[in-house]
Amino acid sequence: MQKNNNLHSFDAIMDAQYGVPGTAEREAFNRETETFCIGQIILEARKSEKITQEALAKQIGTNKSYISKIENGLVEPSASLFLRILSALGLRFDIVKPLAQL
């Protein structure tokens, strides 16, 4: 069997590209990733409800370009705006205590 030297662990790739966990670079990457994911959740929910960016913006008191920036992961909405967006899209946000580990 021949060894494939092109295989790398995902952790090693992440460490090389964005720094090891706990470094400023890695934390910045994690924040950007979370912001992008939030935007994608909002985008998919908005499309599912067949609401335009403009209609959503009007409903929550902002503008279409800000909704676009959120959906594209360029800005992270404040907690209050995020909750208003979820409400406008018929979604809810629950805060629950995790189950105790056995």
N, C-alpha and C positions, 0 to 999 in steps of 0.2 A: 504494500500500500504506500502510495506516495504522499508526502506531507504537503499540504497547501499553505504556503507562507502568506497568502493574501487574506487569510481569515484573521479577524481581530475581534476581541470582545467589544460589545457595545459600550461598556463602561470605559474601556481604554480609549475608544474613539471620542466619547463625550469629554473625558478628561483632557485629551490632547486638543480638542477643538475649543472647549469652553472653560477649561480649568477644572480642578478637582472640587468636589462638593465642599461648600463653606467659603470658597474664594469669591471675591467680588464679581469676577467674570461669570462664574457659574450661577450665582444668585441673580445677576442681571439677565442671563439667559432664561432662567426659570421664571422670572417675572414676565419676560416677553412671551414665553410659551403660554403662561396662564392668561395673559391679556388676549393673545390670539385665540385660545380656546373659548374664552368668554364671548368674544366676537362671533365665533362660529356657531356657538349655541344660540345666540340672539339671531343671527342670520337664518339659521335653519328653522327656528321657531317662527320668525316673521314670515318666511316663505310658506311655511305650513299653514299659517293663518291667512295667507294671501293678502297681506298688508304691505303697502309700499313703504319705503323709507320715509317719504314725505308724510304719509298719513300717521305713521308711528311717531315721528318727530312732533307733529302737531298735537297729537294726543298726550304726549308727556311734557310738552313745553320746551322743546329744543328745535334744532334745525336739521334738515336732511343731511347736510355735509357732516355733522357731528355723528349721526347714526352711521354713516358710511365709514367714518374713521374708527368707530367702535367695532363695526363688523369686520374691518380689515386689520384689526389688532394694532392700530396706530395709537389709540388712546384707551385708557382703562376708565370705565365709567365709575363715578362715585357710588358708594353703597346705596344711597337714596335713589339715584338715577337708575341703577341696576334694578332695584326693587320696583320702581315705576314702570320700567320696560317690561319686566316679567308680568306685572299685573295687567298692563295693556295688551300683552300677548296671551292672556288667559292662563298664565303659569303661576306657580307659587314656589316660595323658597322656604324650606323647613329647616329649623335648627334642632337637631336631635342629639341627645347624649349617646355616645357609642356604647354598644353592649360591653359589659365587663369581660375581660379575657378569662377564659376558663383555665 
